[in-house]
Amino acid sequence: MGSLFAKAEVAARFIRGRCPWMNVTHHHGNIKDKPSSFYSQFQCIITGLDSVEARRWLNAMICALVEIDADGDPDPTTIIPIVDGGTEGFRGQARLILPRITSCYECSLDSFPPQRLFPMCTIAETPRLPEHCISYAFMLEWPKIFPDKKLDADSPSDMKWVYDTALARAEKYNIRGVTYMLTMGVVKNIIPAVASTNAIIAAACVNETVKLLTYCSQSLNTYMMYMGSTGVYSHTFVYEKKQDCPVCSNAVQKVTVKEKTTLNELIQSLVNDNDSSNHNLRLKKPSITAAESGKTLYMQKPPALEKMTRPNLDRLLVDLIADGEELTVTDPVFPGDLSLALSIFFE
């Protein structure tokens, strides 16, 4: 096997070779490891990230950099445009986000279907598809064999172990179709890429960036979809700003619950992809504090604080907070100190 290089390094080397007058600095790492000062140095940011979670985090980071004046208006000098592109087979999209001005990525979260999940009982007991075998390998077997090691989807050795384990299970149940590429796709939720679609969307993103930096033409307003399955067709439309967006607005989310609702049930409703009653927030691991009293209701970490607040999970909300009380929610989908404000009302 030849030498392995990070994608960022390879891309930077290619650009320097094609355009030697350009200065390109590559970075290899997790976007969440970079401080806000790293992102604030740019005039424009082009994103082509590989997950909804990564896009949400970066969108929230750039929105948080916008400074608001005394009148409640965003300071134009602190707005960093985001040009986001993504592809899915023969379909693609490019969009322009002006933080605090246009709709942001979080505003459009409702338009993304929840990630496909398989029932755990099927994965463990009655697999029928190659995806079931792969899910069994990395969801059940990996934690059992490597309890102290987190699966690294970017590690060839880790992914080879998952593939071998999934293949062995598939052979046991006479299931065909487990391949290394499918294993990568299931673990990382990868959708096969089409080179022509990638080229079209990349060109659209670069074109928008040139317009933003040079003012040579009207910028995209605000969303372009490319549909290449049955022909070459694109459609542009304005994605409306969500007035109660938890990221780009200052609105307090109003949530109505039954009086018998426990704190744990509230948390699960905030996490549930399909819970439309709570604004489809799709949080990951929310921690909650009562804003007015400062009382910590539940913290996911550190472990000592999680253990101390765990008894609150089974308590009724009416015993913890007053009707209409505001809660402060933090979650890994939001960077740093960014938090979500919820007002809880009982019915």
Salt bridges, closest charged atoms under 4 A:
GLU9 OE2 - ARG13 NH2 3.31
GLU53 OE2 - LYS32 NZ 3.21
ASP84 OD1 - ARG55 NE 2.92
GLU88 OE2 - ARG91 NH2 2.03
GLU106 OE2 - ARG56 NH2 2.75
ASP110 OD2 - LYS242 NZ 3.57
GLU141 OE2 - LYS144 NZ 3.16
ASP154 OD1 - LYS188 NZ 2.68
ASP158 OD1 - LYS149 NZ 3.09
ASP164 OD2 - LYS160 NZ 2.77
GLU208 OE2 - LYS211 NZ 2.74
ASP244 OD2 - HIS279 ND1 3.17
GLU306 OE1 - ARG310 NH2 2.64
GLU347 OE2 - LYS258 NZ 3.36
